Structure formats: C-alpha cells, structure tokens
Amino acid sequence: MNKVIIFILIIITLSFVLGETNEADGLVCKIKSQDCSEVFNAFMDAKKNWKEMPESFNSLFVSLFFNYC
C-alpha cells in the first residue's frame, strides 16, 4: 500500500513540476533547478523505500528528468 502511495505522490509531483515548464526558443522547456532537485530527491526517497521498483517506472523518470532538467 505504501508503494502505491509513494508512486502516486511522485506522479503528482512530476505533473506539478512539468506543468510549470516554460517554453523558450526552439521549444526547449526549462524547469527551475530547485524543482528538479525536489523531484530528484522524491524519486531517490521512493527508490530507497520501494526495493522492487518496476524498471518501466525507473526508465520513465530518468527520461523525464533528463529531458526537462
């Protein structure tokens, strides 16, 4: 049950952070470094508490993080 709650919280956090992106020249999105840091810390906490995190979720986060941060 805790794993599901953590997963939902991370998705909500990502949606808020990605919702605050600003389009710049060349359709490049930028996120404040503080927001990236908070999302990364939330992901690392979830990964620490969620020993068997699905690889698909892990790769989704990595893809989003490197594309927007």
ABEGO torsion letter per residue (X at the ends): XAAAAAAAAAAAAAAAAAAABBBBBGGBBBBBAAAAAAAAAAAAAAAAABABBBAAAAAAAAAAAAAAX
